[in-house]
Amino acid sequence: MASLASGCVEVAIAAPNEAAADGGAAIARAGGNAVDAALAAALVTMVNEVGIVSLSSGGFVTVQPAGVGPAYTVDGWVDMPGRGTAAAAAGAGTWDVSTAYGGGVDVTIGPGSVAAHGSVAAFEETHRRDGRLPWRELLAPAIDVARGGFRLGSASRYYLAHVHESIFGWDAASHAALHDDDGSVTTGLVVLPDLVRSLELIATDGAAALHTGELARLISEDVVGRGGLLGASDLAAYSPVVRPCLVTRVGGWTLATAPPPSLGGVCVAAMLRLLDDRPHGPWTSEDVAHLVRVQRAVLGHRLDVLDHTDDLVRDAAAFLDLVDRDHVGALESGSTAHVSTTDSDGRACSVTVSSGYGAGMIAAGTGIWLNNCLGEQELNPLGLHGLTPGTRLLSNMAPTVGRHTDGSALAIGSPGADRITTAITQVLAGFVSGGLSLQDAVDHPRVHLHRAGRSTEELKVEPGDGLTMYFGGVGATSVRPDGSLDAAADPRREGAVRLVVGA
């Protein structure tokens, strides 16, 4: 591996695919830190993780700065659009699709399912606070991947096998980009010349290109022209929000995760607190039984209360207060890409981004597949278009960082819809409390309580000899007090790790 330039930090990277990991590593070799590498890798996923994430996405970035400063989360999750739109337009431009993906999912797609994106704006704010290299350089790996064309990875191919016609086949540009002449999902290169130009605009103009510039105009005109709600005023009004993290202490670790409007962070924090530092060594049957009780309490409370609250901050705080005051009382009472990085300065960065299941359309002149976050039915408990314009939607995401009393730092997160929180919690518990190595904690079989507390509740148990992407795709990195690095990618997905260290 090439040596680092003088004065550069060493960086560990866990990313969803080889190209994203390579992109983050290139930035690290050029002198970037963990934040630069994470953002560059995540931008690559917005090119090549088709159907999972794109530039039209929302996300959260959680950062543990170098030194002793507190962790923070930059909220770049999506907003409800529709400023200035007549109420009669609510529900327009959408239709429902039933798919066998993920065991059976109903989604709403079409131009009316597109929310106001925010992930690139969040990346820009994070870079302003803790990045090292110029913003333009962070876009270079993504531009290279887009310019050369790319083949679909395993996660995209698995998803598109279920929805390439029903979701990504109705729009002519989308169909042409993803299908071979015989109508099957393409095995060749996906080439989108307009996407190269879009990325170059973002490299030059920053996130403004997507909110007040030419890309914002092209996206809003196409969406509104096809009957959707996302107008120019929605994109211009969007702003990322920097929020203090939810903090939980486990042993010598202080773990910080995304706060509301991320329900995922609330659930991770609650489950870690209720686990009572279990497991104490390798997982036992008693530990797993306790884990199931914890999932039932937390995921059930989410389904009963948090999904329907009119004040998520208030009710999340009340639930975590109950957890802290009365463990027993709480126990008896519910599509995404992720990058993790750490560096030898003790910095950690955890990035989770999503475009939902995809609206199915490429915005004309941009090469950008648009999100369908308004159509993720499990994240819109008030119903389609039920929120006031400008309101942040709910999210399962829970990018998490940690600092140990000995100076170690950790970054972790996962894709996987409602399995995000249970996957992250189990890996953290195995690593922090169970004494497993980072990779062994990621590799360990998982359980997930589906529809917790309902009559249709189902305990999903992963067999040790048959790990599947249903149970998430955790990526984690760490740095020890001596500056040595570690990284773990999930065998359930086509993850990749890189350790960029000096010669």
C-alpha positions in Angstrom: 0.0 0.0 0.0 1.2 3.5 -0.8 2.7 5.4 2.1 1.1 8.4 3.5 2.2 12.0 2.9 4.1 13.5 5.8 1.8 14.6 8.7 -1.2 12.6 7.4 -3.4 10.5 9.7 -4.0 6.8 9.2 -7.5 5.8 8.5 -9.7 2.6 8.8 -12.7 2.3 6.4 -15.7 0.0 6.3 -17.8 0.5 3.3 -20.7 -1.3 1.4 -18.6 -2.1 -1.7 -15.0 -2.3 -3.1 -15.3 0.9 -5.1 -16.6 2.9 -2.2 -13.8 1.5 0.1 -11.2 2.4 -2.6 -12.6 5.9 -2.9 -12.3 6.5 0.8 -8.8 5.0 0.8 -7.7 7.3 -2.0 -8.9 10.3 -0.1 -7.0 9.1 3.0 -3.8 8.7 1.0 -4.2 12.2 -0.3 -4.1 13.5 3.3 -7.8 13.2 4.3 -8.9 12.3 7.7 -11.7 9.9 8.8 -14.5 12.5 8.0 -13.1 13.1 4.5 -12.8 9.4 3.8 -16.2 8.6 5.1 -17.9 11.3 3.0 -16.0 10.3 -0.1 -16.9 6.6 0.3 -20.5 7.5 0.9 -20.6 9.7 -2.2 -19.4 6.7 -4.3 -22.3 4.6 -2.9 -24.7 7.3 -4.2 -23.4 6.4 -7.7 -23.1 2.6 -7.6 -25.6 1.4 -5.0 -28.5 1.7 -7.4 -31.9 1.2 -5.9 -30.5 1.7 -2.4 -29.1 5.2 -2.3 -28.5 8.1 -4.7 -27.8 11.9 -4.5 -31.6 12.2 -4.0 -31.4 10.9 -0.5 -31.4 11.7 3.2 -29.1 10.6 6.0 -27.4 11.2 9.2 -23.7 11.7 10.0 -22.4 11.1 13.5 -18.9 12.3 14.4 -16.6 11.9 17.3 -14.1 14.7 16.9 -10.5 14.2 17.7 -9.6 15.0 21.3 -12.1 15.4 24.1 -15.0 17.2 22.3 -18.5 15.8 22.4 -19.9 13.8 19.6 -22.6 15.4 17.3 -25.0 14.3 14.6 -25.7 16.2 11.4 -29.3 15.6 10.5 -29.6 15.5 6.7 -32.8 13.5 6.7 -35.6 14.2 4.2 -38.3 16.9 4.6 -42.0 16.7 3.6 -42.4 18.8 0.4 -45.4 20.7 -0.8 -44.9 24.4 0.1 -47.5 26.4 -1.8 -49.2 23.3 -3.1 -53.0 23.1 -3.0 -54.3 20.5 -0.5 -56.2 18.9 -3.3 -52.9 17.7 -4.7 -52.2 15.5 -1.7 -51.8 11.9 -2.8 -51.3 12.8 -6.4 -48.6 11.3 -8.6 -48.3 8.1 -6.6 -49.3 4.4 -6.8 -48.7 1.4 -4.7 -46.5 -1.6 -5.5 -46.4 -5.0 -3.7 -43.1 -6.7 -3.8 -41.7 -9.9 -2.3 -38.5 -8.1 -1.3 -37.7 -8.4 2.4 -40.3 -11.1 2.9 -43.1 -8.9 1.4 -43.1 -5.1 1.4 -45.8 -2.7 0.1 -44.4 0.7 -1.1 -45.7 3.8 -2.7 -43.7 5.1 -5.7 -44.0 7.7 -8.4 -43.2 11.5 -8.5 -45.5 12.1 -5.6 -43.4 9.9 -3.4 -40.2 12.1 -3.7 -39.2 14.0 -0.5 -36.8 16.9 -0.2 -33.3 15.5 -0.2 -30.7 16.5 2.4 -27.8 14.1 2.6 -25.3 16.1 0.5 -26.1 19.2 2.5 -25.4 17.3 5.7 -22.1 16.1 4.2 -21.1 19.6 3.3 -21.9 20.8 6.9 -19.9 17.9 8.4 -17.0 18.7 6.1 -17.1 22.3 7.1 -16.8 21.3 10.7 -14.3 18.5 10.7 -13.0 17.8 7.1 -9.4 18.4 6.0 -9.2 18.3 2.3 -11.0 20.7 -0.1 -14.6 19.7 -0.8 -14.0 19.3 -4.5 -11.5 16.5 -3.9 -14.1 14.4 -2.0 -16.2 14.2 -5.1 -13.4 12.9 -7.3 -13.8 9.2 -6.5 -17.5 9.3 -7.2 -16.9 11.2 -10.5 -14.4 8.6 -11.6 -16.8 5.7 -10.9 -19.6 7.5 -12.7 -17.5 8.4 -15.7 -16.1 4.9 -16.2 -19.4 3.2 -15.7 -20.0 0.5 -13.1 -21.5 -2.9 -12.6 -24.3 -3.5 -10.1 -23.1 -4.9 -6.8 -24.7 -7.8 -5.0 -27.0 -5.7 -2.8 -28.4 -3.7 -5.8 -28.7 -6.8 -7.9 -30.6 -8.7 -5.1 -33.0 -5.8 -4.6 -33.5 -5.1 -8.3 -34.2 -8.8 -9.0 -37.5 -8.2 -7.1 -38.4 -4.7 -8.4 -36.6 -3.9 -11.7 -39.9 -3.8 -13.6 -42.4 -2.8 -10.9 -40.4 0.1 -9.5 -37.6 0.8 -11.9 -39.3 -0.1 -15.1 -42.0 2.5 -15.5 -39.7 5.5 -16.3 -38.1 5.2 -19.7 -34.6 6.5 -18.7 -34.5 4.2 -15.6 -35.6 1.2 -17.6 -33.0 1.8 -20.3 -30.2 2.3 -17.8 -30.9 -0.9 -15.8 -32.0 -3.5 -18.4 -30.4 -5.5 -21.1 -32.2 -6.0 -24.5 -34.0 -9.1 -23.2 -35.6 -7.1 -20.3 -33.4 -8.7 -17.6 -31.4 -6.7 -15.1 -28.2 -5.6 -16.9 -25.0 -7.5 -16.4 -23.0 -4.8 -18.2 -21.8 -1.3 -17.2 -24.3 1.2 -16.0 -23.3 4.5 -17.7 -25.1 7.8 -16.9 -23.3 10.8 -18.6 -25.7 13.3 -17.0 -24.7 12.0 -13.5 -21.1 12.8 -14.2 -22.1 16.4 -15.0 -24.3 16.5 -11.8 -21.4 15.4 -9.6 -19.1 18.0 -11.2 -21.6 20.7 -10.5 -21.7 19.6 -6.8 -17.9 19.5 -6.7 -17.9 23.1 -7.9 -21.0 24.6 -6.3 -21.4 22.4 -3.2 -24.8 21.3 -2.0 -26.3 24.5 -3.3 -26.4 22.9 -6.7 -29.0 20.5 -5.3 -31.0 23.1 -3.4 -30.9 26.5 -5.3 -28.8 25.7 -8.4 -29.4 24.0 -11.7 -29.9 20.5 -10.3 -32.5 21.8 -8.0 -34.3 23.4 -10.9 -34.1 20.2 -13.1 -35.3 17.9 -10.3 -38.2 20.1 -9.1 -39.4 20.9 -12.6 -39.5 17.2 -13.5 -41.2 16.1 -10.3 -43.8 18.8 -10.4 -44.3 18.3 -14.1 -45.1 14.7 -13.5 -47.6 15.4 -10.7 -45.4 15.4 -7.6 -45.1 17.8 -4.8 -41.3 18.6 -4.6 -41.0 22.2 -5.8 -38.1 24.6 -6.0 -39.2 26.3 -2.8 -39.0 23.0 -0.9 -35.4 22.5 -2.0 -34.3 26.1 -1.4 -35.8 26.1 2.2 -34.0 22.8 3.2 -31.3 23.1 5.8 -29.3 20.4 7.7 -29.5 20.5 11.5 -26.6 19.8 13.9 -27.9 18.0 16.9 -26.4 16.7 20.2 -26.2 12.9 20.2 -28.1 10.5 22.4 -25.4 9.2 24.8 -25.3 5.8 26.6 -22.5 4.5 28.7 -21.6 0.8 28.6 -18.6 -0.3 30.6 -15.7 2.1 29.8 -17.4 3.2 26.5 -19.4 6.4 25.9 -21.6 5.6 22.9 -23.2 8.4 21.0 -26.0 7.9 18.4 -28.4 9.9 16.2 -31.2 11.7 18.1 -34.8 12.3 16.9 -36.0 12.5 14.2 -34.1 9.2 14.0 -36.1 6.6 15.8 -33.2 4.2 15.2 -31.0 6.1 17.6 -33.6 6.1 20.3 -34.1 2.3 19.9 -30.3 1.6 20.0 -29.9 3.7 23.1 -32.8 2.1 24.9 -31.7 -1.5 23.9 -28.1 -0.9 25.0 -29.3 0.4 28.4 -31.8 -2.5 28.9 -29.2 -5.1 28.0 -27.4 -4.4 31.4 -23.9 -4.9 29.9 -24.8 -8.4 28.5 -23.3 -10.6 27.3 -20.6 -11.2 29.9 -18.4 -13.2 27.5 -19.8 -15.4 24.7 -23.5 -15.2 24.0 -25.5 -17.7 26.1 -29.1 -18.9 25.7 -30.0 -16.8 28.7 -28.4 -13.7 27.1 -30.4 -14.3 23.9 -33.6 -14.7 25.8 -33.0 -11.4 27.5 -32.1 -9.8 24.2 -35.5 -10.9 22.8 -37.3 -9.4 25.8 -35.4 -6.1 25.2 -36.3 -6.1 21.6 -40.0 -6.7 22.4 -40.0 -3.8 24.9 -38.3 -1.3 22.7 -39.6 -2.2 19.3 -43.1 -2.7 20.8 -43.0 0.8 22.4 -41.9 2.2 19.0 -44.9 0.7 17.3 -47.3 1.7 20.0 -46.1 5.2 20.8 -43.1 6.6 19.0 -44.4 5.9 15.5 -47.6 7.9 16.2 -46.4 10.7 18.5 -47.0 14.4 17.9 -43.8 15.2 19.8 -41.0 12.7 19.2 -38.4 14.5 21.3 -40.7 14.6 24.3 -41.9 11.0 24.1 -38.4 9.6 23.2 -37.0 11.4 26.3 -39.8 10.0 28.5 -39.1 6.5 27.2 -35.4 6.7 27.9 -36.1 8.1 31.3 -38.4 5.2 32.1 -35.6 2.8 30.9 -33.1 4.5 33.2 -35.5 4.6 36.2 -37.2 1.2 35.9 -35.6 -1.5 33.7 -38.2 -4.1 34.7 -41.1 -1.7 34.0 -39.7 -0.9 30.6 -39.2 -4.6 29.7 -42.8 -5.4 30.6 -44.5 -2.6 28.8 -41.1 -1.7 19.2 -33.1 0.3 2.2 -29.9 2.0 3.2 -26.1 2.3 2.8 -23.5 2.8 5.6 -19.9 3.8 5.9 -17.8 3.8 9.1 -14.3 5.3 9.5 -11.8 6.1 12.3 -8.4 7.6 12.2 -5.2 7.6 14.2 -6.0 11.0 15.7 -9.0 9.4 17.5 -11.6 10.7 15.2 -14.6 8.6 14.2 -17.3 9.1 11.6 -20.4 7.1 11.0 -22.6 7.9 7.9 -26.0 6.3 7.0 -27.9 7.4 3.9 -31.0 6.2 2.1 -33.2 6.9 -0.9 -36.0 4.6 0.4 -37.1 2.0 -2.1 -36.7 4.5 -4.9 -39.5 6.4 -6.7 -38.4 4.6 -9.9 -37.6 7.7 -12.0 -34.4 9.5 -13.1 -34.8 13.3 -13.0 -34.5 14.5 -16.6 -31.0 15.9 -17.4 -29.4 14.9 -14.1 -28.8 11.1 -14.1 -30.1 11.1 -10.5 -32.5 8.4 -9.4 -35.1 10.0 -7.1 -36.0 8.8 -3.6 -39.5 7.6 -2.6 -39.1 8.4 1.1 -42.7 9.7 1.3 -43.7 6.2 0.1 -41.9 4.2 2.8 -45.1 3.3 4.5 -43.5 2.2 7.8 -41.9 5.7 8.1 -45.1 7.6 7.4 -47.6 6.5 10.2 -49.8 9.5 9.5 -50.3 8.3 5.9 -49.1 9.5 2.5 -48.6 13.3 2.5 -49.9 13.5 6.0 -47.2 15.8 7.4 -46.9 19.6 7.2 -44.5 20.7 4.5 -41.0 21.3 5.9 -41.4 18.5 8.6 -38.7 15.9 8.9 -39.8 12.4 8.3 -39.1 9.5 10.8 -36.0 7.3 10.2 -34.6 4.0 11.3 -31.0 5.1 10.9 -28.6 5.0 13.9 -25.1 5.9 12.9 -23.1 5.6 16.2 -19.7 6.5 17.5 -18.0 5.8 20.7 -15.1 6.9 22.9 -13.5 4.6 25.6 -11.9 5.9 28.8 -8.6 4.5 27.4 -8.8 6.8 24.4 -10.1 4.2 21.9 -12.7 5.3 19.4 -15.3 3.4 17.4 -17.7 4.0 14.5 -20.5 1.7 13.6 -23.8 1.5 11.7 -25.9 -0.6 9.4 -28.5 -0.7 6.6 -31.5 -2.9 7.0 -34.8 -1.0 7.6 -36.2 -2.0 11.0 -33.3 -4.5 11.5 -30.8 -1.6 11.7 -31.3 -1.1 15.4 -31.2 -4.8 16.4 -28.1 -5.4 14.2 -26.1 -2.5 15.7 -27.1 -3.3 19.2 -26.1 -6.9 19.0 -22.7 -6.1 17.4 -22.0 -3.4 20.0 -23.0 -5.7 22.8 -20.7 -8.5 21.6 -17.8 -6.1 21.1 -18.2 -3.8 24.1 -19.5 -6.3 26.7 -18.8 -9.8 25.3 -15.1 -9.4 24.6 -15.5 -10.4 20.9 -13.2 -8.9 18.3 -14.8 -6.3 16.0 -15.0 -8.8 13.1 -16.3 -11.7 15.3 -19.0 -9.4 16.8 -20.1 -8.5 13.2 -20.0 -12.1 12.1 -22.0 -13.5 15.0 -25.5 -14.8 14.1 -28.4 -12.4 15.1 -32.0 -12.5 16.1 -34.7 -10.0 15.2 -38.2 -9.7 16.7 -40.5 -8.8 13.8 -43.8 -7.0 14.6 -42.9 -6.9 18.3 -45.8 -7.2 20.7 -48.4 -7.8 17.9 -50.4 -11.0 17.4 -48.3 -11.6 14.3 -45.0 -11.2 16.2 -42.3 -13.5 14.7 -38.9 -14.2 16.1 -36.4 -14.4 13.2 -33.3 -16.4 14.2 -30.3 -16.4 11.9 -28.6 -19.8 11.5 -24.9 -19.8 12.1 -24.3 -21.5 8.7 -26.6 -19.3 6.7 -26.0 -15.5 7.3 -28.4 -13.4 5.2 -28.6 -9.7 4.4 -32.1 -9.6 6.0 -30.2 -9.1 9.3 -28.4 -6.0 8.2 -25.0 -5.1 6.9 -23.0 -3.7 9.8 -19.8 -1.8 9.1 -17.5 -0.9 12.0 -14.1 0.6 12.5 -12.0 1.3 15.6 -8.8 3.0 16.7 -6.8 1.9 19.8 -5.0 4.2 22.2 -1.7 3.5 20.4 -3.2 4.7 17.1 -3.5 1.2 15.6 -6.6 0.6 13.5 -9.2 -2.1 12.9 -12.1 -2.5 10.5 -14.9 -5.1 10.0 -17.3 -5.5 7.1 -20.4 -7.7 7.2 -20.3 -11.0 5.3 -24.1 -10.6 4.8 -23.4 -8.0 2.2 -20.6 -7.2 -0.3 -18.8 -5.0 2.2 -15.2 -4.0 2.0 -12.6 -2.6 4.4 -9.4 -0.7 4.0 -6.6 0.3 6.4 -4.6 3.2 5.1 -1.5 3.2 7.2 2.1 4.4 6.8 4.7 2.4 5.1 
